[in-house]
Amino acid sequence: MAEILIKNGTVVDGVSKVSKKADVLVAKGKIVDIGPNLNPKAKTIINAKDCFVTPGFVDIQNHSDSYLTLLEQPEQSSLLTQGITTIVVGNCGSSLAPLPSREAIKSVQKWHNLAGVNINWDSFEEFLVSLSGLKLGVNVASLVGHATIRRGLIGDQARKLSEEEVRVLEKLLKAALDQGAIGLSLGLVYAHEVDSSADELIRLAKIVKQSGKYLSVHLRSETANITESIDEAIFLAAQTGVKVKISHLKIRGPSNWHLFEHVLNKIENAYHQGIDISFDVYPYSSTWAVLYTYLPKWAYEGGRAQISRHLASGVDRRKILDYLRHQELGFERIVIASASGNKAFVGKSIAQIAKNQSVSGEEALINLLSGLEGSIIVFDHNLSDEQVELFVSSPLSVIATDGAGYSRKTEDLVHPRCFGAIPKFLQMVREKKLMTWEQAVRKITSEPARIAGLDLGVISKDKAADLVVFNPNEIVGKADYNYPNQLPVGIKTVLVSGVQSVEGNMLHQAAGRVIRK
């Protein structure tokens, strides 16, 4: 007897240009039949009338590892309830493995306080084994973080590597790829990667290419120097042939929005020249950023200790203030989302904090970084809504959360994308008619799966039964900045490996698995 029969739905299979009325039969974690009017006996019958039946959504740009919720809340309920069945972690240069030294894990501390964190692995293989012991709500694949292995090798230094050190880095990367990592991620804006040489990056990219995997690139700049940063990503792809995905593509700050055409043209031209390049985007006009990245790069090279030294120096502090005054920062729109050690600032804008301290916005920003140890994350409403829609609509984009999985009971002020990115995207598709439903489903299923090299994202016989049933006329992402933990409307059922994990907003059995490639 089959376990689940989904009847009366419209199947949008992730690859076809036309959807079709069909039933879907599931047994032993697989799709065993697709067709009209299937009538076998099944333990559970799901009525999908007025609904689409689609592959489970693939979140290729996820930070559940760097926010540590993958370990602390492995059910990942805020992702499951928006239809996400697979996540790719290890993005933006930071992963939880491999850990060549205990310094390596510190690459995630810009997102989460590491106090009390228990790490019982060193190699990538040991990390995957440890993950397998958790009751995962979603399937999990991981990249190798460039900053993680770099920091594990040279500690809290910011400098170019020697020839011998680059060779060690190559061996660490190759071993992790052999053990199941699905690629390499770069976080070139962050303190421990800004000094990476072109030679180092090319050599690592060649290893990724040889493994048949992909390179995820967080650009060095998303502001005034974004076009040069795009050129760097394209250069790496052109020199090595590696498949490149640009992370959370956006243009930050109104004074830089005029660069939009240049940015998109560069990416499209590279694609038409035969480079396998794509980008992910989230459907919001607000970023969720690490506050120290607002400083000039020389001020945060070397990490937290170096930042503290610069801010304590009268000369350096004046230089930083002068730099910030020329950045046209809108302090009224920069809101503290989390601040380790002092929750009193959470929910307040830097403009409010500056007023309370009787200082300028620039001085308030510096005071925040000087007075608090640990991570400070901010919302910054600095993106163009129109450009977000255009990036979303591009044939080269896929949709991702760039967030993490949380329990609805979380007390953290998290970005609403953690609870609503995919439903908000589908709502935009319906209301603004940005594309066909078939095109929209490909952007959250088969295309991110293709980029990541995963055999997922398609409804086809003998494929894994990761499935979503949602009503296209009802789908709404309700999460917002004031109440980010609101669940979406319109997701009826989510299956992971053939197990009904979500019914309405109710979570059932956790059925996620660790993906090795």
Rosetta blueprint (number, residue, H / E / L):
1 M L
2 A E
3 E E
4 I E
5 L E
6 I E
7 K E
8 N E
9 G E
10 T E
11 V E
12 V L
13 D L
14 G L
15 V L
16 S L
17 K L
18 V L
19 S L
20 K E
21 K E
22 A E
23 D E
24 V E
25 L E
26 V E
27 A E
28 K L
29 G L
30 K E
31 I E
32 V E
33 D E
34 I E
35 G E
36 P L
37 N L
38 L L
39 N L
40 P L
41 K L
42 A E
43 K E
44 T E
45 I E
46 I E
47 N E
48 A L
49 K L
50 D L
51 C L
52 F E
53 V E
54 T E
55 P E
56 G L
57 F E
58 V E
59 D E
60 I L
61 Q L
62 N L
63 H L
64 S L
65 D L
66 S L
67 Y L
68 L L
69 T H
70 L H
71 L H
72 E H
73 Q L
74 P L
75 E L
76 Q L
77 S H
78 S H
79 L H
80 L H
81 T L
82 Q L
83 G L
84 I E
85 T E
86 T E
87 I E
88 V E
89 V E
90 G L
91 N L
92 C L
93 G L
94 S L
95 S L
96 L L
97 A L
98 P L
99 L L
100 P L
101 S L
102 R L
103 E L
104 A H
105 I H
106 K H
107 S H
108 V H
109 Q L
110 K L
111 W L
112 H L
113 N L
114 L L
115 A L
116 G L
117 V L
118 N L
119 I L
120 N L
121 W L
122 D L
123 S L
124 F H
125 E H
126 E H
127 F H
128 L H
129 V H
130 S H
131 L H
132 S H
133 G L
134 L L
135 K L
136 L L
137 G L
138 V L
139 N E
140 V E
141 A E
142 S E
143 L L
144 V E
145 G E
146 H H
147 A H
148 T H
149 I H
150 R H
151 R H
152 G H
153 L H
154 I H
155 G L
156 D L
157 Q L
158 A L
159 R L
160 K L
161 L L
162 S L
163 E H
164 E H
165 E H
166 V H
167 R H
168 V H
169 L H
170 E H
171 K H
172 L H
173 L H
174 K H
175 A H
176 A H
177 L H
178 D H
179 Q L
180 G L
181 A L
182 I L
183 G E
184 L E
185 S E
186 L E
187 G E
188 L L
189 V L
190 Y L
191 A L
192 H L
193 E L
194 V L
195 D L
196 S L
197 S L
198 A H
199 D H
200 E H
201 L H
202 I H
203 R H
204 L H
205 A H
206 K H
207 I H
208 V H
209 K H
210 Q H
211 S L
212 G L
213 K L
214 Y E
215 L E
216 S E
217 V E
218 H E
219 L L
220 R L
221 S L
222 E L
223 T L
224 A L
225 N L
226 I H
227 T H
228 E H
229 S H
230 I H
231 D H
232 E H
233 A H
234 I H
235 F H
236 L H
237 A H
238 A H
239 Q H
240 T H
241 G L
242 V L
243 K E
244 V E
245 K E
246 I E
247 S L
248 H L
249 L L
250 K L
251 I L
252 R L
253 G L
254 P H
255 S H
256 N H
257 W H
258 H H
259 L H
260 F H
261 E H
262 H H
263 V H
264 L H
265 N H
266 K H
267 I H
268 E H
269 N H
270 A H
271 Y H
272 H H
273 Q L
274 G L
275 I L
276 D L
277 I E
278 S E
279 F E
280 D E
281 V E
282 Y L
283 P L
284 Y L
285 S L
286 S L
287 T E
288 W E
289 A E
290 V E
291 L H
292 Y H
293 T H
294 Y H
295 L L
296 P L
297 K H
298 W H
299 A H
300 Y H
301 E L
302 G L
303 G L
304 R H
305 A H
306 Q H
307 I H
308 S H
309 R H
310 H H
311 L H
312 A H
313 S L
314 G H
315 V H
316 D H
317 R H
318 R H
319 K H
320 I H
321 L H
322 D H
323 Y H
324 L H
325 R H
326 H L
327 Q L
328 E L
329 L L
330 G L
331 F L
332 E L
333 R L
334 I E
335 V E
336 I E
337 A E
338 S E
339 A E
340 S L
341 G L
342 N L
343 K H
344 A H
345 F H
346 V L
347 G L
348 K L
349 S E
350 I H
351 A H
352 Q H
353 I H
354 A H
355 K H
356 N H
357 Q H
358 S L
359 V L
360 S L
361 G H
362 E H
363 E H
364 A H
365 L H
366 I H
367 N H
368 L H
369 L H
370 S H
371 G H
372 L L
373 E L
374 G L
375 S L
376 I E
377 I E
378 V E
379 F E
380 D E
381 H L
382 N L
383 L L
384 S L
385 D H
386 E H
387 Q H
388 V H
389 E H
390 L H
391 F H
392 V H
393 S H
394 S L
395 P L
396 L L
397 S E
398 V E
399 I E
400 A L
401 T L
402 D L
403 G L
404 A L
405 G L
406 Y L
407 S L
408 R L
409 K L
410 T L
411 E L
412 D L
413 L L
414 V L
415 H L
416 P L
417 R H
418 C H
419 F H
420 G H
421 A H
422 I H
423 P H
424 K H
425 F H
426 L H
427 Q H
428 M H
429 V H
430 R H
431 E H
432 K H
433 K L
434 L L
435 M L
436 T L
437 W H
438 E H
439 Q H
440 A H
441 V H
442 R H
443 K H
444 I H
445 T L
446 S H
447 E H
448 P H
449 A H
450 R H
451 I H
452 A H
453 G L
454 L L
455 D L
456 L L
457 G L
458 V L
459 I L
460 S L
461 K L
462 D L
463 K L
464 A E
465 A L
466 D L
467 L E
468 V E
469 V E
470 F E
471 N L
472 P L
473 N L
474 E L
475 I L
476 V E
477 G L
478 K L
479 A L
480 D L
481 Y L
482 N L
483 Y L
484 P L
485 N L
486 Q L
487 L L
488 P L
489 V E
490 G L
491 I E
492 K E
493 T E
494 V E
495 L E
496 V E
497 S L
498 G L
499 V E
500 Q E
501 S E
502 V E
503 E E
504 G L
505 N L
506 M E
507 L E
508 H L
509 Q L
510 A L
511 A L
512 G L
513 R L
514 V E
515 I L
516 R L
517 K L
